[in-house]
Amino acid sequence: MSYTYLIADVRTGAIVDELPLTQVTFDSKLNETGSLRAQLQVTDPQVSVRDPRALTEPGRTALYVDRDGTLVWGGIIWTTRYDVSTGVLEIGASDFLSYLEHRYVLGYPVSKPVPNTPPVAFTGVDQVDIARELVRLTQSHPGGDIGLRVLGPAASGVPRTVSYAPSELKPVADALRDLANAEHGFDFVVDVRYGSDGRPQRTLRIGHPALGQPGAPYVWEFGANLVRFVWPLDGSTMATRVFAQGAAGDSSSVMALAQEDEAIRLGWPLLEATSSQLDTANQDLLDAWAAGSLAAQRRPVALPEITVRADLDPLVGTYSVGDTARVVVDDLFFPHRQLDVTMRILSLEVTPGDQGEEEVKLTVASVEESS
């Protein structure tokens, strides 16, 4: 097992060098931004001759992680911190979704004054097409094309009506998350891989109704390729009635309500939550957001955390966030002294280890407690 850390230009994607990073940890998350933390020993003669300051300049430098010839992570260096006393440069990076957190939903060209710029509006447009257009529009601005492709189904069959006013300055990443988190939304993740020309490609991969591998789930069994299993249970965010508030209409704010009456019948107390979606006055979309929030919050959830062997099947790089995993644990805490359940991978964190002691931690999809 060998890791290589490649340095590239954010805009062109051209690889310019590689650096011997240490203390590396990186993660990927479903519908969220992944991150990387690392250190570089600047006083190392192999590093000092390469102009490490220029090679790690935040905001314009991309970083790729190669594991045995397969790209397993890629993103943008956003922060560095150099300690003169130790000669250590600390590096902080986020995956390429983070670029869309630094860009707003704006048409081109942008007018002056900005509010005169026409809104970006969609009426009855398939949500996957909206996502594609948001990325295309983002990269149509001068200096805004980072070569991010969109890969997904031709359509989801779910039309949406939404409008983004220029005065909102809505981050593109947030607009994608809003679409994803609505009822009947989609999954997305930013992947990197080598293209046919050997250069890294950046892809926003969309799945509807969900991302996931074809065929059987990956299997992790405690005592074999599963070395640690933690079962946290959280009811603090539970809600059986959810309100969603939208933008103000002609006379008042638009609101939506979703409620689960079955929970009250089963003895649960009434628990309420609210969310704001102030970039839409569309009642149907607001109803979908409220229903999606209720589905996610209707019971206490477990987000199991598992540590798995990196040197046993399935190997790092063969699975991704959104894939399904079968977890088998024999323990008296669970009914019938065994947990055997299929869940989805929400996030994965990899620590390559400077001496080869590779570690992989997974957080799997929430599992509702029985009613």
C-alpha positions, 0 to 999 in steps of 0.5 A: 500500500502506497500513498502519493500526494499530487499538487495541481492547479485548481483552474487548469487541473494540470499536475505540477508536483508531488509532496511527501505529506505526513499526518494525513487524514481525509474524509468524504461525505454524502451531500456534504463537503469532505476535508483533508488535514496534513503536515509538510516538513519544510526543512526536509531537503527534498521539500525545501528545493521545491518552493513549498510556499508556492506549491501550497498557495491557498485558493489556487492549489489543488491536492489529490490523494493517490492510493496504489494508482487510484485517486481516492480524494481530491480538493482545494487547499484553503488554509496553511499554517507554518511554524518557524520553530518546527519547520512544519507547514500544516495544510487544510483542504476541502474537496471540490464541492467546497468551490461551490461554497465560494460561488453564488447562484448568479446569472452572467453577466452580473449587473451593476447594481447587482439586484438588476441582474435577472434571477435564476429561475426554474419552473417545472424543471426536473431537479437533476436538470436544475443541478446541471444548470447550476453547475454549468452557470457557475462555470460560465463566469470568467475564471469560474471553470474548474472542469467540474463535470456532472454525471447522473441520470437523464432525469429524476421524474421530479419537477421543481419550481424555484427562483434564486434572486441575485440579492440572496447571494445563495451559495451554489452548494447550498442550492444543491443541498436544498434540492437533495434534502427535499422529499424525493430529492437526490444524492450527490458526491464529488468524485475524482478519478484518472481520465483516459489521458492520465489526468485527474477528472472532477465529477459531481456524481448524482444519484436518484433516488440514491447513490449506491453500488449495484449488487450485494452490499459490502460486508463488515463483520466484528472480529474479522474485517470490522475492528471497532463498532460504536452505536450512538443514539440521539433523540435530541433532534427528533420531531413529529411535527415540522414547520418550513418557512419560505419567502414572503409572498404578496401578503404573508410568508409561505409556510408548510407543515408535515406531521406524523399522527401515528407517532402520537398514537404509539405514545410518543410526545409531540415534538416540533422543529422548524426550518427556513427555506427563504429562497422559495415561495413555491408551496409544493417545494416547501411541502417537499422540504417539510416532508423530507425533514419529517422523514429524517427526524421522526424517530431517534436515530443511530449513526453507527461509527465503525472502524474497518480493516483497510488491508482486507476486502473490501479495500479502500477505493472500492467503496464510496459514500452512498454505497450499502454496507451489511454490518454483523455484530454479535453482542448482548446489547442487541435483540437476540444478541446480534445486529445484522443490518444493511445500512448506507455509508454516509461518510468515510475517513481515512488515515494512511499512517506514516508507518503504514498503519492505515485506518478507515472509519465509516459513519453509516446511515441513520437507523430508526429505533423500532416504534 
